[in-house]
């Protein structure tokens, strides 16, 4: 599970991120919740080593960068009971 803070829309919709950055691709309905501050964590299939780094956010099905967030923590992997 990824926990992040400070998610916000990029100033220019569809902009390209700077080189050598991480882009997290998220389904549009979840990305909207993240960018409006109503969702602050994301369950992924594998842990990330990008803790403490700014990550860019893109909607699946689009190459456009729509926002960015600071990756605050990684929890897991979680057990089946969790």
Secondary structure, 3 states (H helix, E strand, C coil): CEEEEEEEECCCCCECCCCCCEEEEECHHHHHHHHCCCCCEECCCCCCCCCCCEEEEEECCCCCEEEEEEEEEECCCCCCCC
